[in-house]
């Protein structure tokens, strides 16, 4: 799962989607309006983020509403902090 998370975070569009969702849930259309890319490309970005567990989506009528999966997001932050801590310890040796 960690590889999928880092792959998802490697793309600036997906990082921006996460930043927007950190402010609150949004529909796919609301998020897509913020980018100048095709609908299939947006769908791909949503799928990569969902596969990584970073976002959740639920259908409300004709729309899909996305939310940030804060549990996975917090785990990623913790992992990154652990990596930084390990590098810092190795540099002081």
ChimeraX attribute file (.defattr): number of C-alpha atoms within 10 A of each C-alpha:
attribute: neighborCount
match mode: 1-to-1
recipient: residues
	/A:1	9
	/A:2	12
	/A:3	9
	/A:4	16
	/A:5	19
	/A:6	12
	/A:7	14
	/A:8	23
	/A:9	19
	/A:10	11
	/A:11	11
	/A:12	10
	/A:13	15
	/A:14	19
	/A:15	15
	/A:16	15
	/A:17	22
	/A:18	21
	/A:19	12
	/A:20	16
	/A:21	18
	/A:22	14
	/A:23	10
	/A:24	11
	/A:25	17
	/A:26	20
	/A:27	17
	/A:28	17
	/A:29	13
	/A:30	11
	/A:31	18
	/A:32	17
	/A:33	10
	/A:34	11
	/A:35	13
	/A:36	9
	/A:37	11
	/A:38	10
	/A:39	14
	/A:40	9
	/A:41	12
	/A:42	20
	/A:43	13
	/A:44	13
	/A:45	18
	/A:46	22
	/A:47	16
	/A:48	19
	/A:49	24
	/A:50	19
	/A:51	15
	/A:52	20
	/A:53	20
	/A:54	23
	/A:55	23
	/A:56	18
	/A:57	19
	/A:58	11
	/A:59	10
	/A:60	9
	/A:61	7
	/A:62	6
	/A:63	13
	/A:64	15
	/A:65	18
	/A:66	22
	/A:67	20
	/A:68	24
	/A:69	18
	/A:70	14
	/A:71	11
	/A:72	15
	/A:73	17
	/A:74	12
	/A:75	12
	/A:76	17
	/A:77	11
	/A:78	12
	/A:79	13
	/A:80	12
	/A:81	12
	/A:82	12
	/A:83	12
	/A:84	12
	/A:85	12
	/A:86	11
	/A:87	11
	/A:88	11
	/A:89	10
	/A:90	9
	/A:91	8
	/A:92	6
	/A:93	5
